[in-house]
Amino acid sequence: MSFIIPQLSTKQEVDEVIRKTEDVVLVLRFGRENDVTCMQLDHILSKLIPELRKMAAIYTVDVDSIPVYTRYFDITLIPSTIFFFNAQHIKVDWGTPDHTKFIGSFKTKQDFIDVVEMIFRGAMKGKVMIKSPLDQENIPKYDLVYKDI
């Protein structure tokens, strides 16, 4: 399904999309095309592109083709979904230790719609931290592990 969703394959493309996307939520799905969980998320995202076109722009990014952003956003688990609004990284309080990205696939289309709508409304008011509208049961749980380099 990721062939329906526009894919960004270079750092310059990602930079340009972040800079030029205005007044809509920019959704970047970081992952791999052949990963099962990424395919589930892509299936949801591809069905919502027409419905959310006035509120969101959705793109996929392969973690292996743009490692600079993979390191910058500390993407260790895939898929990871990151949100922007007018070139500002929007953080969401998911009830997990990491507010910078959503890790895993959304359970339903409505969950994703609720998140985008909440981010859009909050960002229009100037907020950079949004409280998640999702039920805690619908948010994948994981443990952050820090290692010394």
BELGI-V942234 format. One record per residue. N is the residue number from 1. OMEGA is omega in degrees with one decimal (* if undefined). NEAR is the number of other ideal C-beta (glycine too) atoms within 10 Angstrom. Layout:
# BELGI-V942234
n->N omega->OMEGA near->NEAR
n->N omega->OMEGA near->NEAR
This chain:
# BELGI-V942234
n->1 omega->-176.1 near->16
n->2 omega->176.9 near->20
n->3 omega->177.2 near->10
n->4 omega->-178.6 near->13
n->5 omega->178.3 near->17
n->6 omega->-179.2 near->13
n->7 omega->176.4 near->14
n->8 omega->-173.2 near->21
n->9 omega->177.2 near->12
n->10 omega->178.6 near->11
n->11 omega->179.9 near->15
n->12 omega->177.9 near->10
n->13 omega->179.4 near->15
n->14 omega->179.0 near->18
n->15 omega->-178.2 near->13
n->16 omega->179.8 near->12
n->17 omega->179.0 near->18
n->18 omega->-178.7 near->19
n->19 omega->-169.7 near->11
n->20 omega->179.8 near->10
n->21 omega->-176.4 near->18
n->22 omega->172.9 near->10
n->23 omega->169.9 near->11
n->24 omega->177.9 near->19
n->25 omega->175.3 near->24
n->26 omega->-178.9 near->23
n->27 omega->176.8 near->25
n->28 omega->177.5 near->21
n->29 omega->177.5 near->24
n->30 omega->179.5 near->25
n->31 omega->178.0 near->24
n->32 omega->-177.8 near->17
n->33 omega->-174.0 near->14
n->34 omega->177.6 near->8
n->35 omega->-175.2 near->14
n->36 omega->-179.3 near->9
n->37 omega->176.1 near->16
n->38 omega->178.7 near->23
n->39 omega->177.3 near->16
n->40 omega->178.8 near->16
n->41 omega->178.9 near->26
n->42 omega->177.8 near->23
n->43 omega->178.2 near->15
n->44 omega->-177.1 near->19
n->45 omega->-177.3 near->26
n->46 omega->178.0 near->16
n->47 omega->-175.5 near->14
n->48 omega->-179.4 near->21
n->49 omega->179.8 near->15
n->50 omega->-177.4 near->7
n->51 omega->-174.6 near->13
n->52 omega->-173.4 near->21
n->53 omega->179.0 near->11
n->54 omega->-176.1 near->8
n->55 omega->-175.0 near->16
n->56 omega->170.7 near->24
n->57 omega->-172.3 near->18
n->58 omega->179.1 near->23
n->59 omega->172.3 near->19
n->60 omega->178.3 near->27
n->61 omega->177.3 near->26
n->62 omega->-176.3 near->19
n->63 omega->-178.8 near->20
n->64 omega->-176.8 near->10
n->65 omega->-179.7 near->14
n->66 omega->-176.5 near->19
n->67 omega->-179.3 near->12
n->68 omega->177.7 near->9
n->69 omega->176.1 near->19
n->70 omega->177.6 near->18
n->71 omega->-176.7 near->11
n->72 omega->-180.0 near->10
n->73 omega->178.3 near->17
n->74 omega->-178.7 near->12
n->75 omega->178.5 near->20
n->76 omega->177.3 near->13
n->77 omega->-179.6 near->16
n->78 omega->-4.7 near->19
n->79 omega->173.9 near->26
n->80 omega->-178.4 near->24
n->81 omega->-177.3 near->23
n->82 omega->-175.1 near->21
n->83 omega->176.1 near->23
n->84 omega->171.2 near->20
n->85 omega->-177.3 near->23
n->86 omega->177.8 near->15
n->87 omega->178.1 near->13
n->88 omega->177.9 near->14
n->89 omega->-179.3 near->14
n->90 omega->178.8 near->22
n->91 omega->-178.9 near->17
n->92 omega->176.6 near->24
n->93 omega->-178.4 near->10
n->94 omega->-172.5 near->21
n->95 omega->177.2 near->13
n->96 omega->-179.2 near->18
n->97 omega->-175.8 near->8
n->98 omega->-179.4 near->15
n->99 omega->-173.0 near->15
n->100 omega->-175.7 near->16
n->101 omega->173.5 near->21
n->102 omega->-178.1 near->26
n->103 omega->179.7 near->21
n->104 omega->-179.7 near->18
n->105 omega->174.0 near->22
n->106 omega->-176.7 near->23
n->107 omega->-176.9 near->16
n->108 omega->175.1 near->11
n->109 omega->-177.7 near->15
n->110 omega->176.4 near->13
n->111 omega->-179.6 near->19
n->112 omega->178.0 near->25
n->113 omega->179.6 near->18
n->114 omega->-179.9 near->17
n->115 omega->-178.9 near->23
n->116 omega->180.0 near->21
n->117 omega->179.7 near->15
n->118 omega->177.7 near->19
n->119 omega->-179.5 near->25
n->120 omega->-179.4 near->20
n->121 omega->179.5 near->12
n->122 omega->-179.0 near->18
n->123 omega->177.0 near->20
n->124 omega->176.8 near->12
n->125 omega->177.2 near->7
n->126 omega->-179.4 near->8
n->127 omega->175.1 near->16
n->128 omega->176.0 near->11
n->129 omega->-175.6 near->10
n->130 omega->174.2 near->22
n->131 omega->-177.5 near->12
n->132 omega->177.0 near->20
n->133 omega->-174.6 near->14
n->134 omega->172.3 near->21
n->135 omega->-177.4 near->11
n->136 omega->178.1 near->10
n->137 omega->-178.7 near->7
n->138 omega->179.9 near->14
n->139 omega->179.5 near->18
n->140 omega->179.5 near->14
n->141 omega->178.8 near->11
n->142 omega->177.5 near->13
n->143 omega->175.3 near->6
n->144 omega->178.6 near->10
n->145 omega->179.4 near->6
n->146 omega->177.7 near->4
n->147 omega->177.4 near->4
n->148 omega->179.9 near->3
n->149 omega->* near->2
